[in-house]
Amino acid sequence: MINSSYAFEKLDLKNLVLIKNPKLYEEVVFMDLNQKNVNLDDFKGKLIILNFWATWCAPCKEEMPSLDKLQTNTKLNNLKIFAINIDQEDLTKSKSFFKELNIQNLEIYFDAPITLAKKFSIRGVPTTIIFNKEGKEFARVIGSIDFNDEEFINWLKLYN
């Protein structure tokens, strides 16, 4: 059993918002590179991170390499990260963005036509939403962070 109040108190990230009553969303669907729908329900039982980003976003560019590295962190072997581009642009820009940053462990997903950004009331990018194994949002990061921060990883490990 996770002592969540202890976990909440111990983590000191100014832009991490903890959800006291984890929220379940209906129909969390986005598209992969082949324009096929990906449904979050298919990943229940995993710790899920949805990271909303855009190619024009400087903080997104700054945090993406640490997010890429987080996907392969051996302490978090039950983690699945979805990097969801909210841009309404062609795929070439997104691929160039990943190539320029040497992103190797993440795939590009799209939120077109920005339905999830509206559903989650996202006000800016980057925004990261974290779902527990039951598929409920229990935390979100508003703005950029270093996803390789040991304190963050150890906190996240409690939910893995």
N, C-alpha and C positions, 0 to 999 in steps of 0.2 A: 504494500500500500504506500502510495506517495504522500508524504507530508507536504502538501502543496503550499501551505502558509509559510513553512520553513523555506521552501524553494523560492517562493515569491520574494520573501524578505531578503534572501541572500544575494539575489541578482541585482546588480546596480547598473542598468542600462537606461539612460534618460529617455530614449525614444521607444522603449518596449512598453506596450500596453497589454496588461493582463486582463482577461475576461473572467470575472468571478463566476458567472454562470455560462459555461461553454455553449456556443450557439450552433445549432444544426441548420444548414441551408438546403433547400430543395434545388435539384437540377444545377449542380455546379459542373458546367460543360464548357470546354474550350477546344480549340483546333490544334492539331499537330502540323508538321511541315507539309504533309500530303493532303491537308484540308479535311482530315477525318476527325470526327468528334472524339474527345477524350472526356470520360465521365469520372468524376472524383469518387463516386460510389464504388467503382471497380478497384479502388485502392484501400478499402477499409482494412484495418489491421496493421496499417503502416502509419508512421509519423509522416505527415505531409507538410511541405512548405510550398506555398504559391508565392512567387516573387514577381510583382508587376513592375515592368521596366519599359524604357523607350530608348531608341538609339541616340536621340538628341539630349539625353539626360546625363549630365556630368557625374552626379553622385551614383547613378546606376553603373556607369563605366568604372567608377572607383571600386564599388563593392562586388561587381560580378566575378572577378578572379577568386575572391575569398568564398563566394557562394559555390563556385565550381569546385573548389578544393573541399568544401564541406560535404559535398555529395559522396566523396570517397573516404571520409573519415571513418576509420575502423571502429571507433567508439559508438558510431551511429549506424549500425548495419541494417536497421529497419526504417531508414529514412529515404523518402522519395521527394526530390525537388523538381518543381515545374517552373521554369523561367518563362513567364507569359508577357509577350510584347503587346503593349496597348496601342502601338502605332497603327495607323491606317495606311500602310505603305507596302511596297513590294518586298518580297522575300530577300532580294539581293542585299539590301541595306542591313538586315538582321544578320545574315550570314557573314557579311564583312565585319560587322561589329564583333561577333564571336571570334572570327579569325584573327582580327587585330589584337584582341585580348588573350588569344591562345586558350579559349574555352574548349575543353575536351571532354568533360564529364556531364555536361548538361545538353539538353536538346532545346530547340526553339519551339515555343508554343505561341498561339495567338488568341487574343480576346477580340474577335471581330464579330459584330460591330460594338465593341465595348460594353457588352451586357454584364459581365462579371464586375467590371470596375463600378458600374452603377449598383449592382446587387450588394457589393461590399462597401458602398459609399466611400470609395477611394478618392481622396482629394488631391493627391499628387504622387509622383513616382520618385524614387522607388518606395513601394509599400510591400511588405512581406506579411502574409497571413499564415499562421501555424495551426494545423489541425491535429487533434489527437487520434488515436487508433480507432475511435468510434466515429470519426469523420466530423467532429465538432471543433469549431474555432475556439481556441483557448488563449491565444495571444496574437499580437501583431506588432510589427516594427514599422514605425512611420519615419521614413527617411532611411539613410544608409547606416550600416554598421559593418564592423569587421566580423564576418561570420566565423573566423578562425580564433576569435577570442576564447581563451580557455574557460573563462567563467561562463560564457554563453553556451559553449559545448557541454560543459558539465551539467548545466541546468537543463539543457535540451535532452541530455542522456537520461534524465529522470523519466521522460515520457516515451522513450524509444521502445 
